[in-house]
Every structure is written in C-alpha cells, then in structure tokens.
Amino acid sequence: MSKTDKCPRAKINASYCTCTYPGCPRHGLCCECLHYHRQRGELPACYFTEEEEKTYNRSIEFYCQRHIK
C-alpha cells in the first residue's frame, strides 16, 4: 500500500498541487510536504507562482524577495 493510499485526501490534494518536481514522493501529501520543507527552512511549491515554482528555489529569502515590496 502506497502513502497516497493511506491518506484519504491525497487524490483531492494532488489535483491542485502545484509542485512540478518530477517523481515527488510527497505529491498530494500536504502534511508531509510541509514537514519536509519546514525542516529545510523552505516553503512548499504552493506558496509560489507557476514561474517561481519552476526555479525549484523554495527558500524563504526567495519568497520574500518576490512577494514583499
């Protein structure tokens, strides 16, 4: 049984997940994604625009540079 099979919302979450990282094992598993990025001092893809997300720069510094004026 896969992780997504154990999470009742995984398929719903996956339908609006903006992560474009190929083969991401956390796709649709928001709680795991948040935990993973938080441990690294990052934000998940859903905080970024489509253009920003494709850079794979998930740093808080990058987010602030782009969103705080």
C-alpha positions, 0 to 999 in steps of 0.5 A: 500500500502506497502513502497516497493510499493511506491518506484519504485526501491525497487524490483531492490534494494532488489535483491542485498541487502545484509542485512540478518536481518530477517523481515527488514522493510527497505529491498530494501529501500536504502534511508531509510536504510541509514537514519536509520543507519546514525542516529545510527552512523552505516553503512548499511549491504552493506558496509560489507562482507557476514561474517561481515554482519552476526555479525549484528555489523554495527558500524563504529569502526567495519568497520574500524577495518576490512577494514583499515590496 
